[in-house]
Amino acid sequence: MNYVILDLEWNTSFSSKKKKYVNEIIEFGAVKTDESMQITDRFSMLITPQIGKKLSTHVQELTHITFDQLESAHNTFSHVVKCFEKFLGDGVLLTWSTSDILALIDNYSYYYHSEKLPFLTKYCNLQSYCEKSLGQYSSSNQLGLSACCEMLKIDRENFSEHRAADDAELSFYCLKKLYDEPKLRAMTELAKTDEFYRKLTFKNHYLTDINNPNIDKSVMFFDCPQCSRKMTQKTPWALKGKCFAADFACDTCRDEYLGRISFKLRYDETAVKKKLISKEEIKEKQQHIQQEIEKGKEKKARRAVNKAKQNKNIK
């Protein structure tokens, strides 16, 4: 079985035709490997933009790609996709996180009016694979490619960050270091089903209606950090940003806390995060904020006095 690791670079462009912003792909980069984790082929192509008329300053600084380079490439998205389809063959497609494959779907939908990639048969999220292999999985702090290379002691000196071909090859070296064929096979998904696309395009979001059926109210409690007994809730739940918050107290220890709980809906689960903050911590934080405000007022007053002196001297 062949593995194809793909990386994309894109430029956010406004489409007057669709009346929306599109992450227009400007570069494809990929490496193909065999089951022995040897690179057997490489793929690298620039795309001439058809939606945007210029590159953002941020993209130019990040990639060092110029608009002139893209124009002189004379490659449409359709042409590059057909070339990549041939390169991929029946291999397993891997990308670092789902952002690249979502951008590919978005671009394919723009030109072909289909939200499915007909050439995609098997897919694996390489970022998730590396996170789990390293025991670094965190829903709130995903592992970046550079951080993964650093952890695995992969030398990046001769690679250009944010260039598709180089990032694809760096992703390959991460895979090679952590390669476990049964584990990789277990995390590889069949990409021909509707469920695959529903799961891939599902947008995780916080639940802010306490009566939402996906919220399990039975977990909305806190145990005392000191004696482990269940604490008494003193105030009703109130929505604070993305969290539900209420005051709690331990009847045994007499300690008081602010309890915060968030519910994040994912495709196949509702993630619950709970946090206790002691009233002493809250008081200290409020005092610190007040001190910073007072410092700011003092600085502002001093600047006003200095400005007045300068104006007087000028006169």
Secondary structure, 3 states (H helix, E strand, C coil): CCEEEEEEEEEEEEECCCCEEEEEEEEEEEEEECCCCCEEEEEEEECCCCCCCCCCHHHHHHHCCCHHHHHHHCCCHHHHHHHHHHHHCCCEEEECCCHHHHHHHHHHHHHHCCCCCCCCCEEEEHHHHHHHHHCCCCCCCCCCHHHHHHHCCCCCCCCCCCCHHHHHHHHHHHHHHCCCHHHHHHCCEECCCHHHHHHHHCCCEECCCCCCCCCCHHHCCCECCCCCCECEECCCCEEECCEEEEEEECCCCCCEEEEEEEEEECCCCEEEEEEEEEHHHHHHHHHHHHHHHHHHHHHHHHHHHHHHHHHHHHC
